[in-house]
Amino acid sequence: MEVLVEHSKTPIEKIMTKIVVSLESGKTLYDASVLMAKKKVGCLVVTTKSKPFGIVTKGDVVKAVSEGISFKGTKLEEFASRPLVYASSSQTIEEVANLMIKNKIRKLPVIQQGKIVGIVTVTDLALFLSPTRRPGLTESIFHVITRENSKKNK
């Protein structure tokens, strides 16, 4: 627990992934799924005129399949999760973790002056907070975060 407290004040920009895949809101769900597969990412940020607008995750794509949503006929502006929940690069690990738990999300874009500058995931948090970077411990932290989300969903 000491490690968690010690690192909780670290700015999120220290652990965020700086390369973020994005796609304009006029594109289709099909375009998004193809791009996500090509780039091997679990989500993409949907933009309108290069400004962050929403997000589409692998989970959203799976849900769309199960609901029979037309991939080629559905524009991202209609499908993206909105409003976009995001962090600023100056927020701390603790603030971002609380934001993710509160909103029950696992991926959080980082926005600075209206532009996407990164993305942070629960896996990023777990890896950073693991004091020894041991896979078993990282997995344990990941499960604690996931379990906390599950409790809040009930």
ROKOLSE-112246 format. One line per 2 residues: their letters; for each residue x, y, z of N, C-alpha, C. Coordinates in steps of 0.001 Angstrom, whole numbers, plus 524288, in hexadecimal, padded with zeros to 5 digits. Layout:
BEGIN
a) X Y Z X Y Z X Y Z ~ ...
//
This chain:
BEGIN
me) 80332 7FB5B 80000 80000 80000 80000 80362 804EB 80000 ~ 807F4 804B4 8026F 80B6A 80940 802A4 80CDB 80B12 7FD25
vl) 80DC0 80747 7F9BB 80F34 8088F 7F457 80AC1 80B70 7F1AA ~ 805EF 809C2 7F2B5 8016F 80C4A 7F04B 8010B 811F7 7F1FE
ve) 801BA 812F5 7F701 80170 81849 7F907 805F6 81B8C 7F6E6 ~ 80A9B 81947 7F6D8 80F48 81C00 7F501 80EBE 81DC4 7EF52
hs) 80C83 81A75 7EC19 80C1F 81BA5 7E681 80701 81E55 7E4F6 ~ 80353 81ED1 7E898 7FE32 820E0 7E737 7FE49 8268E 7E562
kt) 80251 82982 7E6C6 802A4 82F0B 7E553 805B3 82FEF 7E040 ~ 80776 82BC3 7DDC6 80A4C 82C1F 7D8D5 80692 82E0B 7D48D
pi) 80838 831CE 7D154 804E0 83395 7CD04 803EE 82F20 7C915 ~ 7FF43 82ED1 7C721 7FDC0 82A9F 7C389 800FB 82AC2 7BE84
ek) 802FA 82F4C 7BD14 80617 82FAC 7B84F 80AF9 82C46 7B885 ~ 80C9B 82AB9 7BD38 8113B 82767 7BDD6 8103C 821D1 7BC02
im) 80B40 82012 7BC1A 80A28 81AA3 7BAA9 80695 81A0A 7B5E9 ~ 8045B 81E46 7B413 800B1 81DD6 7AFB1 8037E 81C28 7AAB1
tk) 8009A 819A0 7A74D 80282 81854 7A216 801AC 81D31 79EC6 ~ 805B3 81EE3 79C19 80556 823D8 7993E 8034F 82340 793B1
iv) 80344 81E85 791B3 80126 81DAA 78C74 7FB8C 81BC7 78D08 ~ 7F7DE 81EE1 78B1C 7F258 81DA9 78B8E 7F001 81D4D 78617
vs) 7ED21 81920 78529 7EA92 8186B 78024 7E562 81B5B 78054 ~ 7E450 81E56 77C35 7DF66 82141 77BFA 7DD1D 820E8 77681
le) 7D81E 82233 77626 7D552 821F1 77132 7D0F4 825FB 7714E ~ 7D001 82884 76CEB 7CBEE 82C88 76C93 7C677 82A2F 76D44
sg) 7C300 82D2B 76F98 7BDBC 82B5F 770EF 7BA5D 82A04 76C2D ~ 7BBC5 82BE7 76794 7B8D0 82AA9 762DB 7B9FE 82547 760A9
kt) 7BE1C 822C4 762AB 7BF74 81D79 760F8 7BBAA 81996 76374 ~ 7BBD7 814BE 7618A 7B821 810CD 76368 7BA7E 80D48 76799
ly) 7B719 80A5A 76A0D 7B8BE 8067D 76DE0 7BC48 8026F 76B3E ~ 7BB35 8013F 7665E 7BE8C 7FDAF 76360 7C416 7FFF2 762F3
da) 7C479 804F0 76180 7C994 80782 7611A 7CC82 80739 7664E ~ 7C9AA 8080D 76A88 7CC10 807F4 76FB9 7CE1A 80283 7710C
sv) 7CAEF 7FE7E 76FF8 7CC9A 7F931 77151 7D14D 7F782 76E10 ~ 7D16F 7F901 7691F 7D5E3 7F7B9 765C2 7DAD2 7FA7B 767C3
lm) 7DA58 7FF77 7691B 7DEDD 80270 76B00 7E0DA 80049 77039 ~ 7DD42 7FEEF 773BE 7DECD 7FCC6 778C8 7E1BA 7F7A1 7780D
ak) 7DFE1 7F459 77477 7E287 7EF5C 77369 7E7E7 7F04D 770FD ~ 7E81B 7F3DE 76D40 7ED09 7F50C 76A97 7F11F 7F72F 76E67
kk) 7EF81 7FAB7 771D3 7F31B 7FD36 77585 7F3DD 7FA00 77A8A ~ 7F0B1 7F5D4 77B12 7F0F0 7F264 77FB0 7F01A 7F571 784BA
vg) 7EBCC 7F863 784D8 7EA6A 7FB77 78971 7E504 7F9EA 78B65 ~ 7E410 7FAF3 7905F 7DF19 7F998 792C3 7DB09 7FDE5 7928D
cl) 7DC8D 8026E 7907F 7D8CB 806AE 79007 7DAE8 80AC5 78C49 ~ 7D76F 80E47 78AC9 7D91E 812E1 787DD 7D5C6 81776 78980
vv) 7D81E 81C0D 78935 7D554 820D7 78A8C 7D2C8 822E5 7859A ~ 7CDC9 82416 78604 7CAD6 8263A 7819F 7CB4E 82C2C 781DE
tt) 7CC75 82E86 77D69 7CD3B 83430 77D34 7C95D 836B5 77970 ~ 7C876 83BB4 77A35 7C57A 83EEA 7769A 7C8DA 843B1 7758E
ks) 7CA51 84469 770A6 7CDDF 848A6 76F36 7D2CA 84888 77299 ~ 7D4DC 843E5 77357 7D9A0 842DA 7765B 7D924 843DC 77C3A
kp) 7D476 844F6 77E25 7D38A 845B9 783BE 7D136 840BC 78607 ~ 7D2E7 83F1C 78AB1 7D0BF 83A67 78D26 7CAD8 83ACA 78DD3
fg) 7C81D 83694 78C78 7C268 83683 78C62 7C034 831FE 78F9C ~ 7C295 82D63 78F17 7C0A8 828B2 791B6 7C4C5 8246F 7916C
iv) 7C33E 81FB1 792E1 7C6DD 81B49 792CB 7C3F7 8165D 79116 ~ 7C6C0 812EA 78E6D 7C4B6 80DC2 78CF8 7C8B2 809C6 78EE6
tk) 7C6DD 805D5 791C1 7CA42 801C3 793D4 7C903 7FC85 79153 ~ 7CC6E 7F8B8 79230 7CB62 7F364 7904E 7C63D 7F16D 79285
gd) 7C546 7F2AD 79771 7C05C 7F118 799E5 7BBA4 7F34F 79716 ~ 7BC06 7F82A 7954B 7B7CA 7FA93 7924D 7B6E2 7F7A4 78D37
vv) 7BB2C 7F60F 78AB6 7BAD3 7F340 785BF 7B831 7EDF2 78692 ~ 7B9B1 7EB36 78AB7 7B74D 7E624 78BEE 7B178 7E6D3 78CF7
ka) 7B01C 7EADB 78FE4 7AA91 7EBEB 79106 7A793 7ED0D 78BFD ~ 7AA00 7EFFD 78872 7A77C 7F140 78372 7A660 7EC4C 7805B
vs) 7AA0E 7E8A2 78064 7A94B 7E3A7 77DAA 7A4AA 7E0C3 78009 ~ 7A48F 7E070 7853A 7A063 7DD87 787E1 79B03 7DFFC 78714
eg) 79AE6 7E511 78629 795ED 7E7C6 78556 7947F 7E83F 77F96 ~ 797E1 7E63C 77C22 796BB 7E65C 7768B 79709 7EBC3 7741D
is) 79A19 7EF2E 77655 79AB5 7F47C 7743E 79DC7 7F445 76F24 ~ 79C05 7F740 76B4F 79EA6 7F76C 7663A 7A3E9 7FA25 766AD
fk) 7A810 7F73B 7658F 7AD4A 7F974 765F5 7AE55 7FD72 761AB ~ 7AC62 7FC5F 75D00 7AD75 7FFF3 758AC 7A990 8046D 75874
gt) 7A530 803DF 75B1F 7A129 807EB 75AF1 7A0E6 80B5D 75FC4 ~ 7A42F 80A46 76396 7A3FA 80D41 76877 7A8B5 810DC 768ED
kl) 7A7A6 815E0 76907 7ABCA 819D1 76990 7AD8B 81A16 76F49 ~ 7B27A 81B50 77002 7B49E 81BA8 77547 7B20C 81FF9 77879
ee) 7B03A 82414 775E9 7AD96 82849 778BD 7A89A 8264D 77B63 ~ 7A64B 82212 7794D 7A19C 81FC1 77B92 7A2FA 81B95 77F99
fa) 7A799 81952 77F25 7A8EC 814AC 7822A 7ACB0 8159F 786B2 ~ 7B02B 81952 78639 7B446 81A2C 78A29 7B1FB 81B32 78F8A
sr) 7B4B9 81955 7938B 7B331 81A75 798EF 7B436 82038 799F5 ~ 7B01C 822EC 79BBF 7B060 8287C 79CBF 7AD2B 829C5 7A18F
pl) 7AE2D 82DDD 7A441 7B280 83179 7A352 7B7AE 82EC9 7A49B ~ 7BBC5 8309E 7A23D 7C0EB 82E5E 7A30B 7C2EB 82FC0 7A87E
vy) 7C409 82BB6 7AB81 7C66E 82C80 7B09E 7CC4B 82C80 7AFA4 ~ 7CF02 83060 7B1C0 7D49D 830CD 7B0C0 7D76B 83332 7B570
as) 7DC90 832CE 7B547 7DFE0 83521 7B94F 7E345 8394A 7B6CB ~ 7E576 83CA6 7BA0F 7E968 8404E 7B820 7EEBA 83E10 7B9A0
ss) 7F2B3 83F80 7B6B5 7F7E8 83D47 7B78C 7FA35 83EAC 7BCD8 ~ 7F820 842A3 7BF5E 7FA36 8443B 7C478 7F79E 84157 7C907
qt) 7F378 83E6C 7C7FA 7F0E1 83B99 7CC37 7F463 8373F 7CE40 ~ 7F39B 835E8 7D32A 7F6D3 831D8 7D59E 7F49F 82C68 7D492
ie) 7F7E8 8287D 7D587 7F647 82309 7D506 7F16F 82214 7D85F ~ 7F177 8240E 7DD28 7ED12 82356 7E0B8 7E813 825B9 7DE75
ev) 7E86E 82A7D 7DC76 7E3D6 82D0F 7DA38 7E1BF 82A09 7D58A ~ 7E54C 82833 7D241 7E3B2 82558 7CD8D 7E147 82012 7CF02
an) 7E3A5 81D59 7D2B5 7E174 8184D 7D472 7DBF6 81920 7D69C ~ 7DB3B 81D27 7D9C4 7D609 81E49 7DBED 7D226 81FA6 7D7A3
lm) 7D3DD 82293 7D3C0 7D081 823FD 7CF5B 7CECA 81F22 7CC52 ~ 7D275 81B8B 7CB83 7D139 816C1 7C8AD 7CD71 81354 7CBC8
ik) 7CE47 812E3 7D0E0 7CAC6 80FC7 7D427 7C560 8123E 7D44F ~ 7C51D 8174F 7D524 7C01A 81A21 7D56F 7BCE2 8196F 7D072
nk) 7BF8C 819A5 7CBF9 7BCCE 8194D 7C6F5 7BC9C 813C7 7C4B9 ~ 7BECC 80FFD 7C7A9 7BEC1 80A7B 7C613 7C117 809BC 7C0AE
ir) 7C5B1 80C15 7BFDD 7C851 80BA3 7BAD2 7CDD3 80982 7BB94 ~ 7CFE4 80713 7B783 7D501 8049B 7B7C2 7D904 80760 7B451
kl) 7D736 80B09 7B121 7DAA8 80DF4 7AD9E 7D91B 813B0 7ADF2 ~ 7DD00 81707 7AEA6 7DBEB 81C89 7AF7C 7DF90 81FEE 7AC35
pv) 7DD65 822B7 7A85B 7E0A1 8264F 7A547 7E2AA 82AC4 7A8B6 ~ 7E737 82CBC 7A744 7E98B 8312E 7A9FE 7E98B 835B5 7A618
iq) 7E71E 83A03 7A7B7 7E65C 83E8B 7A453 7E934 84338 7A6AF ~ 7EBC8 8462A 7A342 7EE69 84AF7 7A4F8 7ED3A 84F2D 7A0EA
qg) 7EB10 8537C 7A2A4 7E99E 857D4 79F3D 7E666 855FE 79A8F ~ 7E297 85297 79B9A 7DF01 850C3 7978C 7E133 84CB9 793D1
ki) 7E5F2 84AE3 794BC 7E85A 846FE 7914F 7E98F 84201 7944A ~ 7E92B 83D9F 7918F 7EA68 83891 793DD 7F057 83823 7944C
vg) 7F244 83751 79910 7F7EA 836D7 799D5 7F97B 83171 79BD0 ~ 7F59E 82E3A 79D27 7F6DD 82907 79F0C 7F208 8260C 7A0AE
iv) 7F2FF 82157 7A2AD 7EEC8 81E13 7A4B3 7F10B 81ACE 7A917 ~ 7EDEC 819C8 7AD12 7EF91 81680 7B170 7EB72 81247 7B239
tv) 7ED45 80D8F 7B37F 7E9C0 80923 7B45A 7EA86 806F7 7B9D9 ~ 7E6E5 803A5 7BB8E 7E790 80138 7C0B1 7EC82 7FDE0 7C0C2
td) 7EDF2 7FBB4 7BC5B 7F2CD 7F8AB 7BC1B 7F783 7FC2F 7BD02 ~ 7F77D 800E1 7BABC 7FBBB 804A1 7BBAE 7FC35 805D1 7C182
la) 7F7BC 806A4 7C40B 7F7C0 807C6 7C9A6 7F9EE 8032C 7CCBB ~ 7F823 7FE7D 7CB74 7F9F5 7F9DA 7CE44 7FFCF 7F910 7CD91
lf) 801B9 7F9B0 7C8D9 8075A 7F90D 7C7DF 80A87 7FD17 7CAD6 ~ 808B1 801EE 7CADD 80B87 80612 7CD8A 80B8B 80540 7D372
ls) 80722 8039C 7D58C 8069F 8031C 7DB2F 8091B 7FE26 7DD55 ~ 80A98 7FA89 7D9EF 80D26 7F5C3 7DBAB 812B6 7F71C 7DD67
pt) 813E7 7F6B4 7E279 818FE 7F86A 7E469 81D9D 7F569 7E232 ~ 81CD5 7F098 7E0C5 82132 7ED80 7DEC5 82086 7EC32 7D900
rr) 81C3A 7EDF2 7D6C5 81AF5 7ECC9 7D151 81A8E 7E6E4 7D05F ~ 81926 7E3F4 7D480 81866 7DE4F 7D3F2 81312 7DD68 7D190
pg) 812A8 7DA0A 7CD94 80DA5 7D90A 7CB03 80953 7D751 7CEBD ~ 80A83 7D40D 7D289 80686 7D238 7D634 8043F 7D6A1 7D969
lt) 80794 7DA1F 7DB31 805C7 7DE85 7DE53 802A6 7E253 7DAFA ~ 80479 7E344 7D641 801A7 7E6AD 7D2AC 7FC2D 7E48C 7D1B7
es) 7FBD5 7DF72 7D0ED 7F6C1 7DCFD 7D001 7F33A 7DDA2 7D4C2 ~ 7F569 7DD25 7D969 7F258 7DDD2 7DE31 7F01C 7E34E 7DE93
if) 7F356 7E73D 7DD71 7F187 7ECA9 7DD91 7ED41 7ED7A 7D982 ~ 7EE07 7EB4C 7D4E4 7EA2B 7EBB4 7D0B2 7E4ED 7E97E 7D278
hv) 7E50F 7E4FA 7D52E 7E035 7E291 7D704 7DD90 7E5D5 7DB3B ~ 7E0A1 7E85F 7DE8A 7DE59 7EBC7 7E289 7DB72 7F048 7DFF0
it) 7DDD6 7F2B3 7DC00 7DB4F 7F709 7D93B 7D653 7F51A 7D695 ~ 7D6A4 7F09B 7D409 7D21F 7EE65 7D14A 7CDD0 7ED04 7D528
re) 7CF40 7EAAE 7D991 7CB6F 7E92F 7DD85 7C8AE 7EE03 7DFA8 ~ 7CB89 7F24E 7E07F 7C93F 7F734 7E264 7C522 7F916 7DE94
ns) 7C649 7F8B5 7D97B 7C276 7FA3E 7D586 7BDAE 7F6C0 7D5C2 ~ 7BE6B 7F1A2 7D68D 7BA1C 7EDF6 7D6C0 7B67C 7EF2C 7DB49
kk) 7B8BB 7F07C 7DFD0 7B597 7F1D2 7E469 7B22D 7F690 7E35B ~ 7B44D 7FA65 7E098 7B169 7FF37 7DF85 7AD27 7FE58 7DB71
nk) 7ADA5 7FA39 7D83D 7A9C3 7F912 7D43C 7A4EB 7F687 7D68A ~ 7A556 7F464 7DB44 7A0F1 7F18E 7DD9B 79D57 7F51C 7E078
//
